[in-house]
């Protein structure tokens, strides 16, 4: 397991007219599908190569059309507007004739943003790394259907990991430390995956099972500092068969580097 | 001022191949542009007519490309996927050759969602309607550059309206009661506008001026009950020249009917 794994997994090869090919790995399978965050990072990797001088995803909105499968895929990109400091782009991930994900995005250069920080949000209050529950403790049968868990080191805050032992808190909150295997340092494209890497926050409500994403929007607000990330997922509006999942990603320098919200269907369970 | 005004303002006429024409009114002008929420509702009105049996916007993500002006516009729609209970659609608002807004959306039928409500979020704590500060108190010069203020009755919670008298709280919170003029009862398409109708929440941080939206995603979670809406805007991550604005819309039956987040550039001041 080396640093190279992640870059291989999200690799894209340009073909023609803004189109790229990708090979979706079975290493990011979870249950019946391929993790939506990994797919979004693969699309983000393609988008990073489209607008000159604008390699970073700043806002990315993905609508999930059908479940992806491991294997070849294409990412077709279009430039909707490129002017000033940001570009607005579109992308479609397909496998054969099947549309999997459609995306709108604003890309720019995070290094060129002003350096003001007036953030009032506070980092998640969670137990130190060494007191958290590593994902490697998951039962063998869970790890078998979720090979994505071999891709990263995820340490769950015990204060909101009761669901793992049949005692969900009912608060709708999940928090974890996160780092790709091989201790690869995070970057903006990786953050697109991190926002969808934890189990559905509905686990903490005792609603287990897959929660298919309808829509996921990620805002990448700064380049993450090297080291561990802290990730929180929260839901406050479970109704009508759906829930929102709000994610924050904090870096080792206590900067809120990404915020996301997704709308998902909750497990019928 | 009658109920008919709003419906006239967002009216769209189908032409061919999923395209609609609209006439953007100068009644929704604010400062140098046309209110982004009104524009989104106009697009939402077109989208409501595209997928049979799926008239309601459930998730709508808009990327703002250039500032719209009052006058004729076209809304070109495409069906990306229509199957099961929801359809995924795309839309582009243009004026002449100028792309103004590009949108992805999931539409469905809110009446057909399951009736579970396990929402843990609480309605905003705000002063009763009669103790709030009506937008009609705004100075004449403000109302002159913001004719949109004539379109609705907006009553600001005095606890977070200090910005109006030069005393912003610094908390990054704004709350108001909202109702269209003519006491038109709210509906899902109107909610797309309501999520962007209040002044930028950065006013409460003492940062005045226009805050151009890069991206706005609205989740409409239920049909609103008749009567007044309560709207809250909050920001927690002002950094890098940008801020997120989280909006909640609660109806008269204490249901959280819409949640939105936008990423905007903050005023240079």
Interface residues (C-beta under 8 A of the other chain):
Chain A: X58 X59 X61 X63 X65 X66 X80 X81 X86 X88 X90 X99 X102 X103 X104 X105 X106 X110 X113 X114 X115 X116 X117 X118 X119 X120 X121 X171 X172 X205 X214 X215 X217 X219 X221 X222 X235 X236 X237 X238 X239 X240 X241 X242 X244 X255 X256 X259 X261 X263
Chain B: X58 X59 X61 X63 X65 X66 X80 X81 X86 X88 X90 X99 X102 X103 X104 X105 X106 X110 X113 X114 X115 X116 X117 X118 X119 X120 X121 X171 X172 X205 X214 X215 X217 X219 X221 X222 X235 X236 X237 X238 X239 X240 X241 X242 X244 X255 X256 X259 X261 X263
